[in-house]
Amino acid sequence: MSNIIKAFVNIVNNYQTTVNHVTNGNNRANNMGEGLESLIKDAFADTANEINEQNRLELFSILYSYSGNKNNPPDLILRNSDAIEIKKLESHNTAIALNSSYPKAKLFSDSTMITTACRSCEEWSEKDMLYAIGNVPKNTNQLKSLWLVYGDCFCADKEIYERIKDTISNGITSIPNVEFTETNELAKVKKVDPLGITDFRIRGMWHIENPTKIFNYLYSYDETKTFQLICLMKKEKYESMPLVDRQMIENLNTQNVSVSDVRIKNPNNPVQLIDGKLLGFGV
């Protein structure tokens, strides 16, 4: 079974700064991220140098239990392990658009935002949520930085987001003389016009700050570097991984890799600090 440490080491050992742009389809932002998604898949599967596509796909089918679509989280699920959401940005510090899906510390199988295929891909009820956030500057195909950060390091508990969403939704649907219908979005109005043929959707658009800004008290982005890889997790997550994997990264024979104990602001109570592990690589 793969994990974030193995993915980190695979990127360090075979780091590739080229992300292929995929621009077919009607949503350029989503399609551009497919090259980054391929890189992430290869990192966890250790298939960056696999030239036989059939072998690569076979390895993916063993390692991953789910690969998602453009409209529903997550993008990937490691079998019996983490859920992964992949975001590609053109700036290293721009906010991350999450669309109608609020930030997630964990992914739950009873979420209304996931597909039936995701819910039934394996037996599960809760998964750690890993965000992979890559920076590919505009008009280039060079990956300048990649954050691999777990949601529970910067996202609050789901009740925080659901409370504000439900409050707004309940306020909208209490408006008199408007015909609403059930929806996963904030609201949906039926039969707006006299013929009753037009509907009106009301949806939330969630954004969250970039980890480069959120964790500027832990890591300083270096504009002079060609590529930076930053991985952040709670210490308990790090220590839950196999000892052989932890020793592998701690014994990497390169001065470009750092492994540090850090203290992270608790997303639910920022005056409290929680123990974390920060892995860094820069060239």
C-alpha positions in Angstrom: 0.0 0.0 0.0 1.3 3.4 -0.9 1.2 6.5 1.3 2.2 10.2 1.3 5.8 9.4 2.4 6.3 7.1 -0.6 4.8 9.7 -2.9 7.1 12.4 -1.5 10.2 10.2 -2.0 9.1 9.2 -5.5 8.8 12.9 -6.5 12.2 13.7 -4.9 13.9 10.8 -6.7 12.2 11.4 -10.1 11.0 14.9 -9.8 9.5 16.1 -13.0 8.5 19.7 -13.4 6.4 19.3 -16.5 2.7 19.1 -16.3 0.9 18.4 -19.5 -1.9 20.9 -20.3 -5.1 19.2 -21.3 -7.4 21.9 -22.8 -10.2 19.9 -24.4 -13.6 20.2 -22.9 -15.6 23.3 -21.9 -14.0 24.0 -18.5 -10.4 24.9 -19.1 -9.6 25.2 -15.3 -10.7 21.6 -14.7 -9.0 20.2 -17.8 -5.7 21.9 -17.2 -5.5 20.0 -13.9 -5.5 16.6 -15.6 -1.8 16.7 -16.2 -1.2 17.4 -12.5 -3.6 14.6 -11.6 -1.5 12.2 -13.8 1.7 13.3 -11.9 0.0 12.7 -8.6 -1.2 9.2 -9.7 2.3 8.3 -10.8 3.9 9.6 -7.5 1.8 7.3 -5.3 2.1 4.4 -7.7 5.8 4.9 -8.5 5.0 4.7 -12.2 6.7 7.9 -13.4 9.1 5.9 -15.5 6.7 3.2 -16.5 6.6 3.2 -20.3 4.1 0.4 -20.7 0.6 2.0 -20.4 -1.1 -1.3 -19.7 1.2 -2.0 -16.8 0.6 1.5 -15.5 -3.2 1.1 -15.6 -3.0 -2.3 -13.9 -1.0 -0.8 -11.0 -3.5 2.0 -10.8 -6.4 -0.5 -10.5 -4.6 -2.2 -7.6 -3.6 1.0 -5.7 -6.7 3.2 -6.2 -10.2 2.3 -5.5 -11.7 5.4 -7.1 -10.9 8.0 -9.7 -13.4 10.8 -9.8 -14.9 13.3 -12.2 -14.5 17.0 -12.6 -17.6 18.0 -10.6 -17.6 15.9 -7.4 -14.8 15.4 -4.8 -12.5 13.6 -4.4 -10.3 13.2 -7.4 -8.7 10.0 -6.1 -9.0 7.5 -3.3 -6.1 5.3 -2.3 -7.5 1.9 -1.5 -8.0 1.5 2.2 -6.3 4.9 2.7 -6.6 8.6 1.9 -8.9 10.6 -0.3 -7.0 13.0 -2.6 -8.3 16.3 -4.0 -6.1 17.9 -6.7 -6.0 21.6 -7.4 -3.9 23.4 -10.1 -3.3 27.1 -9.7 -1.5 29.7 -11.9 0.0 31.5 -8.9 1.7 30.2 -5.8 -0.4 32.3 -3.4 -3.8 32.6 -5.0 -6.9 31.4 -3.2 -8.2 27.9 -4.0 -11.6 27.6 -5.6 -13.6 24.7 -4.2 -16.8 25.6 -6.0 -19.9 24.2 -4.2 -17.9 21.8 -2.0 -16.7 23.3 1.4 -13.2 22.6 2.8 -12.9 19.1 4.2 -10.8 18.0 7.2 -12.2 14.5 6.5 -14.3 12.9 3.8 -17.4 11.0 5.0 -19.2 8.4 3.0 -22.6 9.9 3.9 -21.7 13.2 2.2 -24.3 14.3 -0.3 -21.5 15.8 -2.4 -19.9 12.5 -3.4 -21.1 10.1 -6.1 -22.6 6.7 -5.6 -19.5 5.2 -7.3 -17.3 6.9 -4.7 -19.5 5.8 -1.8 -19.4 2.2 -3.0 -15.8 1.9 -4.2 -14.8 0.1 -1.0 -16.1 -0.4 2.5 -15.5 2.9 4.2 -17.1 5.5 6.4 -14.4 8.2 6.9 -11.2 9.0 5.2 -8.3 11.5 5.7 -8.5 14.2 3.1 -5.2 15.1 1.3 -5.1 18.2 -0.8 -2.5 18.3 -3.6 -2.1 21.9 -4.7 0.2 22.6 -7.7 1.4 25.9 -9.1 1.9 26.0 -12.8 2.5 29.6 -13.8 0.3 31.0 -16.7 1.6 30.3 -20.2 4.0 27.7 -19.0 3.9 23.9 -18.4 6.4 23.9 -15.6 5.3 22.8 -12.1 6.9 25.4 -9.8 5.6 24.1 -6.5 3.4 21.4 -5.0 1.8 21.3 -1.6 0.6 18.0 -0.2 -1.3 18.9 2.9 -3.9 17.1 4.9 -7.3 18.8 5.4 -7.2 18.4 9.2 -4.2 20.8 9.2 -6.2 23.8 7.9 -9.9 22.9 7.5 -12.3 23.1 10.5 -14.8 20.5 11.4 -17.6 20.0 8.9 -20.2 21.5 11.3 -18.6 24.9 11.0 -19.2 25.0 7.2 -22.6 23.2 7.3 -24.0 25.6 9.8 -23.4 28.7 7.7 -24.6 26.8 4.5 -27.8 25.6 6.2 -28.5 29.0 7.8 -28.3 30.7 4.4 -30.2 27.9 2.7 -33.0 28.0 5.3 -33.2 31.8 5.0 -33.6 31.6 1.2 -36.2 28.9 1.2 -38.3 30.7 3.8 -39.0 33.4 1.2 -42.8 33.4 0.6 -44.5 33.0 -2.8 -41.5 31.3 -4.4 -41.7 27.6 -5.4 -38.5 25.8 -4.3 -37.5 22.2 -4.9 -35.1 19.9 -3.1 -31.4 20.3 -4.0 -27.9 19.8 -2.7 -27.2 23.5 -3.5 -28.3 26.4 -1.4 -31.7 26.5 -3.2 -33.4 25.9 -6.5 -36.4 27.9 -7.6 -38.9 26.1 -9.9 -41.2 27.7 -12.6 -39.8 31.2 -12.6 -41.7 32.3 -15.7 -45.4 32.1 -16.7 -44.9 29.0 -18.8 -43.2 27.3 -15.9 -40.3 26.2 -18.0 -37.4 28.1 -16.3 -35.6 27.1 -13.1 -33.2 29.2 -11.1 -30.3 27.6 -9.2 -28.7 29.2 -6.2 -25.3 27.7 -5.3 -22.5 28.5 -3.0 -18.9 29.1 -4.2 -16.3 28.2 -1.6 -12.8 29.6 -1.6 -9.9 28.9 0.8 -6.5 30.6 1.1 -3.5 29.0 -0.4 -1.3 26.9 2.0 1.6 29.2 1.1 -0.3 32.0 2.9 -1.9 29.8 5.6 1.3 28.3 6.7 3.7 31.2 6.2 4.6 30.9 9.8 6.0 27.4 9.1 7.4 27.7 5.5 8.8 30.6 3.5 8.2 30.2 -0.3 11.5 30.7 -2.2 10.9 32.6 -5.5 14.5 31.7 -6.6 13.9 27.9 -6.6 13.0 26.0 -9.7 10.7 23.6 -7.9 9.5 23.2 -4.3 7.6 20.3 -2.7 6.0 20.8 0.7 4.2 18.1 2.7 2.4 18.8 5.9 0.5 16.5 8.2 -0.2 16.0 11.9 2.5 14.2 13.8 0.1 11.3 14.7 -0.5 10.8 10.9 3.2 10.7 10.2 3.8 8.2 13.1 1.0 6.0 11.9 2.9 5.1 8.7 5.3 2.2 8.5 8.6 2.7 10.2 10.5 1.6 7.1 8.9 4.4 5.2 9.7 7.0 7.8 13.3 5.8 8.0 13.5 6.0 4.2 12.7 9.7 4.1 14.7 10.5 7.2 17.8 8.8 5.7 17.5 10.4 2.2 21.0 11.3 1.2 20.3 14.8 -0.2 20.7 18.2 1.4 17.6 19.4 -0.5 15.3 17.5 1.7 14.2 18.6 5.2 12.1 16.8 7.8 10.9 19.0 10.7 8.8 18.9 13.7 6.4 21.8 13.7 3.5 23.2 15.7 0.3 23.9 13.6 -2.6 26.2 14.5 -5.6 24.1 15.4 -8.2 24.9 12.6 -11.0 24.8 15.2 -9.2 26.8 17.8 -6.2 28.7 16.5 -4.8 29.6 20.0 -4.1 25.9 20.4 -1.2 24.3 18.7 -1.0 20.7 17.5 2.1 18.7 16.7 2.9 18.3 13.0 5.5 17.1 10.6 6.8 19.2 7.7 8.6 17.6 4.8 10.3 19.9 2.3 12.3 19.6 -0.9 13.6 22.4 -3.1 16.0 22.7 -6.0 
